[in-house]
Amino acid sequence: MNTGKTMFSSQKPKQHAERSHPAHPVPVDRHNEPIIIFVTICINPRGMFINNTNFHNAFISGSNDADQWIVGRYVIMPDHIHLFCSPATRETCSVKRWATYLKKQITREYPHRDWKWQSDCWDTQMRNREHYEQKWHYIRYNPVRAGFVSNPDDWPWQGHIHQLRW
């Protein structure tokens, strides 16, 4: 009996290729909308290494020195940083290159031996204001989900350096 469906028992479902390295697409200029990129920078090994005042101060200083991109809101977790950034000028370096420079600037002020920076970063362009607000809500509540605080406002290693506007 022909049901109109073809079945091949030897075919396997398609598997999505897993990236071994993050893709770093060029930011898209969207008709009078700001370019805001969500970036995550991680360290190895995982652990309670960078959620402290000295690192926080080095991050702020490094962000001001790495001025090709301007940092808006951020949250520093024990082993990674989430931040939003925007190009400082029309002609700017890639986010990957900027993040590498930022890590070097931070390391100058906050030398470390117990951990190292991961060689790359993850970055995603925010599509619109709603996408940005959803991502901010997610990262703002990271310390709550991790059990460090019960209210996100109580996490001391967060803030904003520049106002990024939609």
PyMOL CGO cylinders between C-alpha atoms (Angstrom):
from pymol import cmd
from pymol.cgo import CYLINDER

trace = [
    CYLINDER, 0.00, 0.00, 0.00, 1.43, 3.38, -1.01, 0.3, 1, 1, 1, 1, 1, 1,
    CYLINDER, 1.43, 3.38, -1.01, 0.77, 6.13, 1.55, 0.3, 1, 1, 1, 1, 1, 1,
    CYLINDER, 0.77, 6.13, 1.55, 2.63, 8.81, -0.38, 0.3, 1, 1, 1, 1, 1, 1,
    CYLINDER, 2.63, 8.81, -0.38, 5.38, 8.95, 2.25, 0.3, 1, 1, 1, 1, 1, 1,
    CYLINDER, 5.38, 8.95, 2.25, 8.87, 7.79, 1.47, 0.3, 1, 1, 1, 1, 1, 1,
    CYLINDER, 8.87, 7.79, 1.47, 10.82, 6.29, 4.33, 0.3, 1, 1, 1, 1, 1, 1,
    CYLINDER, 10.82, 6.29, 4.33, 14.53, 5.62, 4.19, 0.3, 1, 1, 1, 1, 1, 1,
    CYLINDER, 14.53, 5.62, 4.19, 15.62, 3.66, 7.21, 0.3, 1, 1, 1, 1, 1, 1,
    CYLINDER, 15.62, 3.66, 7.21, 19.28, 4.31, 6.45, 0.3, 1, 1, 1, 1, 1, 1,
    CYLINDER, 19.28, 4.31, 6.45, 18.89, 8.11, 6.66, 0.3, 1, 1, 1, 1, 1, 1,
    CYLINDER, 18.89, 8.11, 6.66, 19.87, 9.75, 9.92, 0.3, 1, 1, 1, 1, 1, 1,
    CYLINDER, 19.87, 9.75, 9.92, 18.34, 13.01, 11.13, 0.3, 1, 1, 1, 1, 1, 1,
    CYLINDER, 18.34, 13.01, 11.13, 20.39, 16.06, 10.21, 0.3, 1, 1, 1, 1, 1, 1,
    CYLINDER, 20.39, 16.06, 10.21, 22.74, 17.17, 12.93, 0.3, 1, 1, 1, 1, 1, 1,
    CYLINDER, 22.74, 17.17, 12.93, 23.60, 20.83, 13.35, 0.3, 1, 1, 1, 1, 1, 1,
    CYLINDER, 23.60, 20.83, 13.35, 27.26, 21.55, 13.08, 0.3, 1, 1, 1, 1, 1, 1,
    CYLINDER, 27.26, 21.55, 13.08, 28.69, 22.74, 16.36, 0.3, 1, 1, 1, 1, 1, 1,
    CYLINDER, 28.69, 22.74, 16.36, 31.00, 25.72, 16.25, 0.3, 1, 1, 1, 1, 1, 1,
    CYLINDER, 31.00, 25.72, 16.25, 34.40, 25.28, 17.76, 0.3, 1, 1, 1, 1, 1, 1,
    CYLINDER, 34.40, 25.28, 17.76, 34.92, 29.04, 17.63, 0.3, 1, 1, 1, 1, 1, 1,
    CYLINDER, 34.92, 29.04, 17.63, 32.41, 31.88, 17.82, 0.3, 1, 1, 1, 1, 1, 1,
    CYLINDER, 32.41, 31.88, 17.82, 31.33, 33.55, 14.62, 0.3, 1, 1, 1, 1, 1, 1,
    CYLINDER, 31.33, 33.55, 14.62, 31.96, 37.28, 14.67, 0.3, 1, 1, 1, 1, 1, 1,
    CYLINDER, 31.96, 37.28, 14.67, 29.60, 38.81, 12.13, 0.3, 1, 1, 1, 1, 1, 1,
    CYLINDER, 29.60, 38.81, 12.13, 30.20, 42.38, 11.07, 0.3, 1, 1, 1, 1, 1, 1,
    CYLINDER, 30.20, 42.38, 11.07, 27.67, 44.66, 12.81, 0.3, 1, 1, 1, 1, 1, 1,
    CYLINDER, 27.67, 44.66, 12.81, 24.73, 45.59, 10.62, 0.3, 1, 1, 1, 1, 1, 1,
    CYLINDER, 24.73, 45.59, 10.62, 23.78, 49.25, 10.33, 0.3, 1, 1, 1, 1, 1, 1,
    CYLINDER, 23.78, 49.25, 10.33, 19.97, 49.30, 10.57, 0.3, 1, 1, 1, 1, 1, 1,
    CYLINDER, 19.97, 49.30, 10.57, 18.50, 52.60, 9.35, 0.3, 1, 1, 1, 1, 1, 1,
    CYLINDER, 18.50, 52.60, 9.35, 18.85, 55.05, 12.23, 0.3, 1, 1, 1, 1, 1, 1,
    CYLINDER, 18.85, 55.05, 12.23, 19.02, 52.31, 14.87, 0.3, 1, 1, 1, 1, 1, 1,
    CYLINDER, 19.02, 52.31, 14.87, 22.03, 52.13, 17.16, 0.3, 1, 1, 1, 1, 1, 1,
    CYLINDER, 22.03, 52.13, 17.16, 24.54, 49.32, 16.88, 0.3, 1, 1, 1, 1, 1, 1,
    CYLINDER, 24.54, 49.32, 16.88, 24.61, 47.62, 20.28, 0.3, 1, 1, 1, 1, 1, 1,
    CYLINDER, 24.61, 47.62, 20.28, 26.49, 44.36, 20.72, 0.3, 1, 1, 1, 1, 1, 1,
    CYLINDER, 26.49, 44.36, 20.72, 26.07, 41.92, 23.62, 0.3, 1, 1, 1, 1, 1, 1,
    CYLINDER, 26.07, 41.92, 23.62, 29.46, 40.43, 24.53, 0.3, 1, 1, 1, 1, 1, 1,
    CYLINDER, 29.46, 40.43, 24.53, 30.48, 37.64, 26.91, 0.3, 1, 1, 1, 1, 1, 1,
    CYLINDER, 30.48, 37.64, 26.91, 34.13, 37.30, 27.93, 0.3, 1, 1, 1, 1, 1, 1,
    CYLINDER, 34.13, 37.30, 27.93, 35.11, 34.20, 29.93, 0.3, 1, 1, 1, 1, 1, 1,
    CYLINDER, 35.11, 34.20, 29.93, 38.03, 32.89, 31.92, 0.3, 1, 1, 1, 1, 1, 1,
    CYLINDER, 38.03, 32.89, 31.92, 39.45, 29.41, 32.57, 0.3, 1, 1, 1, 1, 1, 1,
    CYLINDER, 39.45, 29.41, 32.57, 39.18, 27.57, 34.84, 0.3, 1, 1, 1, 1, 1, 1,
    CYLINDER, 39.18, 27.57, 34.84, 35.70, 28.30, 36.09, 0.3, 1, 1, 1, 1, 1, 1,
    CYLINDER, 35.70, 28.30, 36.09, 35.65, 29.50, 39.65, 0.3, 1, 1, 1, 1, 1, 1,
    CYLINDER, 35.65, 29.50, 39.65, 35.32, 32.46, 41.97, 0.3, 1, 1, 1, 1, 1, 1,
    CYLINDER, 35.32, 32.46, 41.97, 38.06, 34.65, 40.51, 0.3, 1, 1, 1, 1, 1, 1,
    CYLINDER, 38.06, 34.65, 40.51, 36.90, 37.99, 39.11, 0.3, 1, 1, 1, 1, 1, 1,
    CYLINDER, 36.90, 37.99, 39.11, 33.91, 39.05, 41.21, 0.3, 1, 1, 1, 1, 1, 1,
    CYLINDER, 33.91, 39.05, 41.21, 35.80, 41.46, 43.44, 0.3, 1, 1, 1, 1, 1, 1,
    CYLINDER, 35.80, 41.46, 43.44, 36.39, 45.17, 43.79, 0.3, 1, 1, 1, 1, 1, 1,
    CYLINDER, 36.39, 45.17, 43.79, 39.95, 45.18, 42.41, 0.3, 1, 1, 1, 1, 1, 1,
    CYLINDER, 39.95, 45.18, 42.41, 38.88, 43.40, 39.23, 0.3, 1, 1, 1, 1, 1, 1,
    CYLINDER, 38.88, 43.40, 39.23, 35.80, 45.63, 38.94, 0.3, 1, 1, 1, 1, 1, 1,
    CYLINDER, 35.80, 45.63, 38.94, 37.99, 48.73, 39.09, 0.3, 1, 1, 1, 1, 1, 1,
    CYLINDER, 37.99, 48.73, 39.09, 40.41, 47.27, 36.52, 0.3, 1, 1, 1, 1, 1, 1,
    CYLINDER, 40.41, 47.27, 36.52, 37.46, 46.45, 34.24, 0.3, 1, 1, 1, 1, 1, 1,
    CYLINDER, 37.46, 46.45, 34.24, 36.16, 50.03, 34.38, 0.3, 1, 1, 1, 1, 1, 1,
    CYLINDER, 36.16, 50.03, 34.38, 39.62, 51.46, 33.75, 0.3, 1, 1, 1, 1, 1, 1,
    CYLINDER, 39.62, 51.46, 33.75, 40.33, 48.99, 30.93, 0.3, 1, 1, 1, 1, 1, 1,
    CYLINDER, 40.33, 48.99, 30.93, 36.96, 49.74, 29.33, 0.3, 1, 1, 1, 1, 1, 1,
    CYLINDER, 36.96, 49.74, 29.33, 37.78, 53.45, 29.30, 0.3, 1, 1, 1, 1, 1, 1,
    CYLINDER, 37.78, 53.45, 29.30, 41.22, 52.76, 27.77, 0.3, 1, 1, 1, 1, 1, 1,
    CYLINDER, 41.22, 52.76, 27.77, 39.81, 50.40, 25.12, 0.3, 1, 1, 1, 1, 1, 1,
    CYLINDER, 39.81, 50.40, 25.12, 37.94, 53.25, 23.50, 0.3, 1, 1, 1, 1, 1, 1,
    CYLINDER, 37.94, 53.25, 23.50, 37.21, 51.84, 20.01, 0.3, 1, 1, 1, 1, 1, 1,
    CYLINDER, 37.21, 51.84, 20.01, 33.94, 50.54, 21.50, 0.3, 1, 1, 1, 1, 1, 1,
    CYLINDER, 33.94, 50.54, 21.50, 32.12, 52.13, 24.45, 0.3, 1, 1, 1, 1, 1, 1,
    CYLINDER, 32.12, 52.13, 24.45, 30.78, 49.93, 27.22, 0.3, 1, 1, 1, 1, 1, 1,
    CYLINDER, 30.78, 49.93, 27.22, 27.25, 50.44, 28.49, 0.3, 1, 1, 1, 1, 1, 1,
    CYLINDER, 27.25, 50.44, 28.49, 25.66, 48.09, 31.03, 0.3, 1, 1, 1, 1, 1, 1,
    CYLINDER, 25.66, 48.09, 31.03, 27.67, 45.17, 32.37, 0.3, 1, 1, 1, 1, 1, 1,
    CYLINDER, 27.67, 45.17, 32.37, 27.62, 42.38, 34.97, 0.3, 1, 1, 1, 1, 1, 1,
    CYLINDER, 27.62, 42.38, 34.97, 30.79, 40.75, 36.27, 0.3, 1, 1, 1, 1, 1, 1,
    CYLINDER, 30.79, 40.75, 36.27, 30.21, 37.17, 37.39, 0.3, 1, 1, 1, 1, 1, 1,
    CYLINDER, 30.21, 37.17, 37.39, 32.82, 34.99, 39.16, 0.3, 1, 1, 1, 1, 1, 1,
    CYLINDER, 32.82, 34.99, 39.16, 34.22, 33.61, 35.87, 0.3, 1, 1, 1, 1, 1, 1,
    CYLINDER, 34.22, 33.61, 35.87, 32.81, 35.75, 33.06, 0.3, 1, 1, 1, 1, 1, 1,
    CYLINDER, 32.81, 35.75, 33.06, 31.71, 39.24, 32.11, 0.3, 1, 1, 1, 1, 1, 1,
    CYLINDER, 31.71, 39.24, 32.11, 28.55, 40.18, 30.23, 0.3, 1, 1, 1, 1, 1, 1,
    CYLINDER, 28.55, 40.18, 30.23, 28.48, 43.62, 28.67, 0.3, 1, 1, 1, 1, 1, 1,
    CYLINDER, 28.48, 43.62, 28.67, 26.83, 45.73, 26.03, 0.3, 1, 1, 1, 1, 1, 1,
    CYLINDER, 26.83, 45.73, 26.03, 28.98, 47.89, 23.79, 0.3, 1, 1, 1, 1, 1, 1,
    CYLINDER, 28.98, 47.89, 23.79, 28.60, 50.21, 20.85, 0.3, 1, 1, 1, 1, 1, 1,
    CYLINDER, 28.60, 50.21, 20.85, 31.17, 51.49, 18.33, 0.3, 1, 1, 1, 1, 1, 1,
    CYLINDER, 31.17, 51.49, 18.33, 32.72, 54.78, 19.39, 0.3, 1, 1, 1, 1, 1, 1,
    CYLINDER, 32.72, 54.78, 19.39, 33.09, 55.89, 15.76, 0.3, 1, 1, 1, 1, 1, 1,
    CYLINDER, 33.09, 55.89, 15.76, 31.97, 54.72, 12.33, 0.3, 1, 1, 1, 1, 1, 1,
    CYLINDER, 31.97, 54.72, 12.33, 35.42, 53.32, 11.57, 0.3, 1, 1, 1, 1, 1, 1,
    CYLINDER, 35.42, 53.32, 11.57, 36.26, 50.93, 14.37, 0.3, 1, 1, 1, 1, 1, 1,
    CYLINDER, 36.26, 50.93, 14.37, 37.99, 47.61, 14.90, 0.3, 1, 1, 1, 1, 1, 1,
    CYLINDER, 37.99, 47.61, 14.90, 36.14, 44.31, 15.23, 0.3, 1, 1, 1, 1, 1, 1,
    CYLINDER, 36.14, 44.31, 15.23, 34.57, 43.32, 18.54, 0.3, 1, 1, 1, 1, 1, 1,
    CYLINDER, 34.57, 43.32, 18.54, 36.96, 40.35, 18.74, 0.3, 1, 1, 1, 1, 1, 1,
    CYLINDER, 36.96, 40.35, 18.74, 40.02, 42.58, 18.35, 0.3, 1, 1, 1, 1, 1, 1,
    CYLINDER, 40.02, 42.58, 18.35, 38.61, 45.12, 20.82, 0.3, 1, 1, 1, 1, 1, 1,
    CYLINDER, 38.61, 45.12, 20.82, 37.86, 42.39, 23.40, 0.3, 1, 1, 1, 1, 1, 1,
    CYLINDER, 37.86, 42.39, 23.40, 41.45, 41.13, 23.10, 0.3, 1, 1, 1, 1, 1, 1,
    CYLINDER, 41.45, 41.13, 23.10, 42.74, 44.64, 23.77, 0.3, 1, 1, 1, 1, 1, 1,
    CYLINDER, 42.74, 44.64, 23.77, 40.29, 45.10, 26.67, 0.3, 1, 1, 1, 1, 1, 1,
    CYLINDER, 40.29, 45.10, 26.67, 41.55, 41.88, 28.29, 0.3, 1, 1, 1, 1, 1, 1,
    CYLINDER, 41.55, 41.88, 28.29, 45.16, 43.09, 27.98, 0.3, 1, 1, 1, 1, 1, 1,
    CYLINDER, 45.16, 43.09, 27.98, 44.26, 46.43, 29.56, 0.3, 1, 1, 1, 1, 1, 1,
    CYLINDER, 44.26, 46.43, 29.56, 42.47, 44.74, 32.46, 0.3, 1, 1, 1, 1, 1, 1,
    CYLINDER, 42.47, 44.74, 32.46, 45.40, 42.34, 32.98, 0.3, 1, 1, 1, 1, 1, 1,
    CYLINDER, 45.40, 42.34, 32.98, 47.83, 45.26, 33.26, 0.3, 1, 1, 1, 1, 1, 1,
    CYLINDER, 47.83, 45.26, 33.26, 45.89, 46.55, 36.26, 0.3, 1, 1, 1, 1, 1, 1,
    CYLINDER, 45.89, 46.55, 36.26, 44.81, 43.17, 37.64, 0.3, 1, 1, 1, 1, 1, 1,
    CYLINDER, 44.81, 43.17, 37.64, 47.61, 40.63, 37.15, 0.3, 1, 1, 1, 1, 1, 1,
    CYLINDER, 47.61, 40.63, 37.15, 46.55, 37.04, 37.78, 0.3, 1, 1, 1, 1, 1, 1,
    CYLINDER, 46.55, 37.04, 37.78, 48.06, 33.58, 37.98, 0.3, 1, 1, 1, 1, 1, 1,
    CYLINDER, 48.06, 33.58, 37.98, 45.16, 31.37, 38.98, 0.3, 1, 1, 1, 1, 1, 1,
    CYLINDER, 45.16, 31.37, 38.98, 43.22, 31.79, 35.74, 0.3, 1, 1, 1, 1, 1, 1,
    CYLINDER, 43.22, 31.79, 35.74, 43.58, 32.92, 32.14, 0.3, 1, 1, 1, 1, 1, 1,
    CYLINDER, 43.58, 32.92, 32.14, 41.34, 34.61, 29.61, 0.3, 1, 1, 1, 1, 1, 1,
    CYLINDER, 41.34, 34.61, 29.61, 39.66, 32.44, 27.04, 0.3, 1, 1, 1, 1, 1, 1,
    CYLINDER, 39.66, 32.44, 27.04, 41.15, 33.33, 23.69, 0.3, 1, 1, 1, 1, 1, 1,
    CYLINDER, 41.15, 33.33, 23.69, 37.89, 34.51, 22.15, 0.3, 1, 1, 1, 1, 1, 1,
    CYLINDER, 37.89, 34.51, 22.15, 34.58, 36.09, 23.13, 0.3, 1, 1, 1, 1, 1, 1,
    CYLINDER, 34.58, 36.09, 23.13, 30.93, 35.66, 22.18, 0.3, 1, 1, 1, 1, 1, 1,
    CYLINDER, 30.93, 35.66, 22.18, 29.12, 38.56, 20.60, 0.3, 1, 1, 1, 1, 1, 1,
    CYLINDER, 29.12, 38.56, 20.60, 25.60, 39.11, 19.30, 0.3, 1, 1, 1, 1, 1, 1,
    CYLINDER, 25.60, 39.11, 19.30, 24.10, 42.26, 17.82, 0.3, 1, 1, 1, 1, 1, 1,
    CYLINDER, 24.10, 42.26, 17.82, 20.88, 43.38, 19.44, 0.3, 1, 1, 1, 1, 1, 1,
    CYLINDER, 20.88, 43.38, 19.44, 18.08, 43.48, 16.86, 0.3, 1, 1, 1, 1, 1, 1,
    CYLINDER, 18.08, 43.48, 16.86, 15.94, 46.09, 18.57, 0.3, 1, 1, 1, 1, 1, 1,
    CYLINDER, 15.94, 46.09, 18.57, 15.12, 47.69, 21.90, 0.3, 1, 1, 1, 1, 1, 1,
    CYLINDER, 15.12, 47.69, 21.90, 13.02, 44.70, 23.02, 0.3, 1, 1, 1, 1, 1, 1,
    CYLINDER, 13.02, 44.70, 23.02, 15.88, 42.27, 22.29, 0.3, 1, 1, 1, 1, 1, 1,
    CYLINDER, 15.88, 42.27, 22.29, 18.24, 44.51, 24.26, 0.3, 1, 1, 1, 1, 1, 1,
    CYLINDER, 18.24, 44.51, 24.26, 15.88, 44.76, 27.25, 0.3, 1, 1, 1, 1, 1, 1,
    CYLINDER, 15.88, 44.76, 27.25, 15.32, 40.98, 27.26, 0.3, 1, 1, 1, 1, 1, 1,
    CYLINDER, 15.32, 40.98, 27.26, 19.07, 40.32, 27.23, 0.3, 1, 1, 1, 1, 1, 1,
    CYLINDER, 19.07, 40.32, 27.23, 19.67, 42.92, 29.97, 0.3, 1, 1, 1, 1, 1, 1,
    CYLINDER, 19.67, 42.92, 29.97, 16.99, 41.31, 32.15, 0.3, 1, 1, 1, 1, 1, 1,
    CYLINDER, 16.99, 41.31, 32.15, 18.64, 37.91, 31.62, 0.3, 1, 1, 1, 1, 1, 1,
    CYLINDER, 18.64, 37.91, 31.62, 22.18, 39.02, 32.54, 0.3, 1, 1, 1, 1, 1, 1,
    CYLINDER, 22.18, 39.02, 32.54, 21.01, 41.28, 35.36, 0.3, 1, 1, 1, 1, 1, 1,
    CYLINDER, 21.01, 41.28, 35.36, 19.42, 38.24, 37.04, 0.3, 1, 1, 1, 1, 1, 1,
    CYLINDER, 19.42, 38.24, 37.04, 22.48, 35.98, 36.58, 0.3, 1, 1, 1, 1, 1, 1,
    CYLINDER, 22.48, 35.98, 36.58, 23.67, 36.57, 40.17, 0.3, 1, 1, 1, 1, 1, 1,
    CYLINDER, 23.67, 36.57, 40.17, 20.16, 35.75, 41.46, 0.3, 1, 1, 1, 1, 1, 1,
    CYLINDER, 20.16, 35.75, 41.46, 19.90, 32.52, 39.43, 0.3, 1, 1, 1, 1, 1, 1,
    CYLINDER, 19.90, 32.52, 39.43, 23.38, 31.54, 40.65, 0.3, 1, 1, 1, 1, 1, 1,
    CYLINDER, 23.38, 31.54, 40.65, 22.25, 32.00, 44.27, 0.3, 1, 1, 1, 1, 1, 1,
    CYLINDER, 22.25, 32.00, 44.27, 24.65, 34.83, 45.13, 0.3, 1, 1, 1, 1, 1, 1,
    CYLINDER, 24.65, 34.83, 45.13, 21.96, 37.40, 45.93, 0.3, 1, 1, 1, 1, 1, 1,
    CYLINDER, 21.96, 37.40, 45.93, 18.17, 37.46, 46.17, 0.3, 1, 1, 1, 1, 1, 1,
    CYLINDER, 18.17, 37.46, 46.17, 17.80, 40.85, 44.49, 0.3, 1, 1, 1, 1, 1, 1,
    CYLINDER, 17.80, 40.85, 44.49, 19.84, 41.81, 41.40, 0.3, 1, 1, 1, 1, 1, 1,
    CYLINDER, 19.84, 41.81, 41.40, 20.39, 45.32, 42.79, 0.3, 1, 1, 1, 1, 1, 1,
    CYLINDER, 20.39, 45.32, 42.79, 22.40, 43.75, 45.63, 0.3, 1, 1, 1, 1, 1, 1,
    CYLINDER, 22.40, 43.75, 45.63, 25.11, 42.42, 43.27, 0.3, 1, 1, 1, 1, 1, 1,
    CYLINDER, 25.11, 42.42, 43.27, 27.99, 44.90, 43.66, 0.3, 1, 1, 1, 1, 1, 1,
    CYLINDER, 27.99, 44.90, 43.66, 29.88, 44.04, 40.44, 0.3, 1, 1, 1, 1, 1, 1,
    CYLINDER, 29.88, 44.04, 40.44, 27.58, 45.55, 37.86, 0.3, 1, 1, 1, 1, 1, 1,
    CYLINDER, 27.58, 45.55, 37.86, 26.74, 48.94, 36.46, 0.3, 1, 1, 1, 1, 1, 1,
    CYLINDER, 26.74, 48.94, 36.46, 27.16, 51.01, 33.34, 0.3, 1, 1, 1, 1, 1, 1,
    CYLINDER, 27.16, 51.01, 33.34, 30.03, 53.09, 32.06, 0.3, 1, 1, 1, 1, 1, 1,
    CYLINDER, 30.03, 53.09, 32.06, 28.32, 54.91, 29.18, 0.3, 1, 1, 1, 1, 1, 1,
    CYLINDER, 28.32, 54.91, 29.18, 24.66, 55.38, 28.40, 0.3, 1, 1, 1, 1, 1, 1,
    CYLINDER, 24.66, 55.38, 28.40, 23.80, 53.38, 25.26, 0.3, 1, 1, 1, 1, 1, 1,
    CYLINDER, 23.80, 53.38, 25.26, 20.56, 54.71, 23.81, 0.3, 1, 1, 1, 1, 1, 1,
    CYLINDER, 20.56, 54.71, 23.81, 18.04, 53.26, 21.43, 0.3, 1, 1, 1, 1, 1, 1,
]
cmd.load_cgo(trace, "trace")
